[in-house]
Amino acid sequence: MRRKCVIIGGGLAGLSAGVCLAKAGVEVEVFESSPKPGGRAYSFREPSMDDVIDNGQHIMMGCYTETLRFLQTIGATNKLLFQESLQVDFVDKKLGMTPLKTGKSFYPFNLLKGLLSYKALKFSERLEIIGLFSKLPFLRDYSLAGMTILEWLRKEGQSTATIKAFWEILSVGALNTDPARASASLFASILKKMFLHGNSASTIILPKVGLSELFCESAIKFISSNGGSIRLSEPVKEVEIIDGAAKKILLGKRQLSDFDFVISAVPYYSFTRIFPDAFVKSLELENMPYSSIISLNIWLKENPFKGRFYGLVDSPVHWVFNHGKFITTVISNADEISGRSKDDLQELIIGELEEYFPQFQRGFICGVKLIKEKRATFVPLPHVLSRRPDTVSKVKNLFLAGDWTQTGLPATIEGAVQSGHNAARAGINYLKNTPGI
Ligand SMILES: Cc1cc2nc3c(=O)[nH]c(=O)nc-3n(C[C@H](O)[C@H](O)[C@H](O)COP(=O)(O)OP(=O)(O)OC[C@H]3O[C@@H](n4cnc5c(N)ncnc54)[C@H](O)[C@@H]3O)c2cc1C
């Protein structure tokens, strides 16, 4: 008889777990509360402009190995745009374009060459950055315990200019949090993943299609063609745990008990609602705050942008992505301004575009769509990270996934997919070790 797994949550953690299990011959049933799959990474047709847009621009990197494996399995890697080597077109208000490019020469000398020619900083400041990079291979996690990124950078003698024009861009981009709050240890560990693992690890990968087409359509097809199913608009209300095992799943109008194991792939704030209090308490979780991301999509009658994407140095607008007919501007770590009105935010963003890109004129604009994602990513506070729960729980047939679980990564696509794969592998092991069920 086929073994069955119920997955709660159809975001990237749930879908990647489902694909991994379906591939291994396990019957999968995914329950998703929303009418659409994808969770925090989805796309939709914007009716006013008749274009598909994402709920927020997502970038991936060459070091997203689990994500690339997932996309390979579902046959979607042809929907990605890969860089051959790292290139980010940074724009400085005074200096104009100051690209950071590593080129194709021998790794890691290409990285060194790229940093040495990064013109947004003085030569002595570039050497400061290289000095810290050279310490990365020898850095031990415990030496950064409890420290924030800013405390670490200051301790390492990084100047304000270096922090503003380099470290802050990297850390806000990767962790969506002010460096004065985010964990230094998590930041150092992703710097190692990005910059100490060969040339391709630090390259940027962009979707060529909408996120739903990239991740969800092919994943759902894969799961369905392997005998599984995805139930949309069907929230799980409660999971009953009896004698150390998940026994029953309560849905709106029905309940399930015909499963061997369960994967929870919901975010932290849903997890604490659907599982029994005693179990949640036993995990000793810390309250997990979230931070927001604001995106303004701007359609243009005339597009003056030549590059694929730009990073803005010392601006409230962090990134500009060029999609041809429209551009997407991104403000990360946006809690402080997310309460401002649509007109206010639009004015702020358009004003920055005019200052940073002299070739841009507001007269080119023919449509806009503002998206505020209030709970985009969890805030990686040092004391919260040590309380992220492991995949394997005290409940023998329950495995935990989701970007907030203990992956060693920030809230990212890679964290979500890695957590999904970990939970699927743990479930398969559970089946192997309990043949009697
Ligand atoms: C605007 C924005 C930009 C981002 N940019 C990037 C980026 O550039 N690069 C990057 O790597 N990451 C980025 N991220 C982060 C990334 O999108 C997330 O880390 C990832 O999608 C989280 O996936 P998940 O499956 O863990 O959680 P979620 O996507 O939150 O999925 C959980 C799912 O569970 C469902 N659910 C909740 N409760 C229940 C219930 N009771 N029953 C059934 N279903 C339930 C939810 O509806 C949801 O679909 C960005 C996020 C946002 C919002």
The ligand as a MOL file (V3000), in Angstrom:
LIG
                    3D

  0  0  0     0  0            999 V3000
M  V30 BEGIN CTAB
M  V30 COUNTS 53 58 0 0 0
M  V30 BEGIN ATOM
M  V30 1 C 8.0270 40.8940 -1.3680 0
M  V30 2 C 8.9510 39.7530 -1.0550 0
M  V30 3 C 10.1910 39.7040 -1.6440 0
M  V30 4 C 11.0590 38.6580 -1.3670 0
M  V30 5 N 12.2570 38.6050 -2.0070 0
M  V30 6 C 13.0190 37.5090 -1.9030 0
M  V30 7 C 14.1950 37.3600 -2.7000 0
M  V30 8 O 14.5460 38.2450 -3.4850 0
M  V30 9 N 14.9270 36.2210 -2.5750 0
M  V30 10 C 14.5540 35.2290 -1.7230 0
M  V30 11 O 15.2540 34.2030 -1.6800 0
M  V30 12 N 13.4560 35.3400 -0.9240 0
M  V30 13 C 12.6860 36.4360 -1.0080 0
M  V30 14 N 11.5460 36.5520 -0.2470 0
M  V30 15 C 11.2600 35.5290 0.7980 0
M  V30 16 C 10.5570 34.2780 0.2460 0
M  V30 17 O 9.4740 34.6290 -0.5740 0
M  V30 18 C 10.0360 33.4540 1.4240 0
M  V30 19 O 11.0880 33.2130 2.3270 0
M  V30 20 C 9.4650 32.1000 1.0000 0
M  V30 21 O 8.5740 32.2380 -0.0890 0
M  V30 22 C 8.7650 31.4620 2.2040 0
M  V30 23 O 8.1860 30.2230 1.8330 0
M  V30 24 P 7.4690 29.3040 2.9160 0
M  V30 25 O 6.8790 28.1770 2.1570 0
M  V30 26 O 8.3890 29.0190 4.0170 0
M  V30 27 O 6.3080 30.2070 3.5600 0
M  V30 28 P 5.0300 30.8540 2.8600 0
M  V30 29 O 5.3830 31.3400 1.5190 0
M  V30 30 O 4.4880 31.8420 3.8130 0
M  V30 31 O 4.0220 29.6500 2.6810 0
M  V30 32 C 3.2210 29.1640 3.7140 0
M  V30 33 C 1.8650 28.7880 3.1380 0
M  V30 34 O 1.0560 28.2340 4.1810 0
M  V30 35 C -0.2660 28.6690 3.9720 0
M  V30 36 N -0.9960 28.5090 5.2390 0
M  V30 37 C -0.9000 29.2770 6.3660 0
M  V30 38 N -1.7280 28.8000 7.3030 0
M  V30 39 C -2.3430 27.7270 6.7790 0
M  V30 40 C -3.3080 26.7950 7.2720 0
M  V30 41 N -3.8100 26.9130 8.5040 0
M  V30 42 N -3.7410 25.7980 6.4540 0
M  V30 43 C -3.2510 25.6680 5.1920 0
M  V30 44 N -2.3390 26.5310 4.6780 0
M  V30 45 C -1.8810 27.5260 5.4560 0
M  V30 46 C -0.1020 30.1190 3.5230 0
M  V30 47 O -1.2690 30.5770 2.8680 0
M  V30 48 C 1.1050 30.0030 2.5990 0
M  V30 49 O 0.7140 29.7380 1.2680 0
M  V30 50 C 10.6750 37.6230 -0.4660 0
M  V30 51 C 9.4160 37.6800 0.1480 0
M  V30 52 C 8.5550 38.7180 -0.1510 0
M  V30 53 C 7.1860 38.7400 0.4840 0
M  V30 END ATOM
M  V30 BEGIN BOND
M  V30 1 1 1 2
M  V30 2 1 2 3
M  V30 3 2 2 52
M  V30 4 2 3 4
M  V30 5 1 4 5
M  V30 6 1 4 50
M  V30 7 2 5 6
M  V30 8 1 6 7
M  V30 9 1 6 13
M  V30 10 2 7 8
M  V30 11 1 7 9
M  V30 12 1 9 10
M  V30 13 2 10 11
M  V30 14 1 10 12
M  V30 15 2 12 13
M  V30 16 1 13 14
M  V30 17 1 14 15
M  V30 18 1 14 50
M  V30 19 1 15 16
M  V30 20 1 16 17
M  V30 21 1 16 18
M  V30 22 1 18 19
M  V30 23 1 18 20
M  V30 24 1 20 21
M  V30 25 1 20 22
M  V30 26 1 22 23
M  V30 27 1 23 24
M  V30 28 2 24 25
M  V30 29 1 24 26
M  V30 30 1 24 27
M  V30 31 1 27 28
M  V30 32 2 28 29
M  V30 33 1 28 30
M  V30 34 1 28 31
M  V30 35 1 31 32
M  V30 36 1 32 33
M  V30 37 1 33 34
M  V30 38 1 33 48
M  V30 39 1 34 35
M  V30 40 1 35 36
M  V30 41 1 35 46
M  V30 42 1 36 37
M  V30 43 1 36 45
M  V30 44 2 37 38
M  V30 45 1 38 39
M  V30 46 1 39 40
M  V30 47 2 39 45
M  V30 48 1 40 41
M  V30 49 2 40 42
M  V30 50 1 42 43
M  V30 51 2 43 44
M  V30 52 1 44 45
M  V30 53 1 46 47
M  V30 54 1 46 48
M  V30 55 1 48 49
M  V30 56 2 50 51
M  V30 57 1 51 52
M  V30 58 1 52 53
M  V30 END BOND
M  V30 END CTAB
M  END
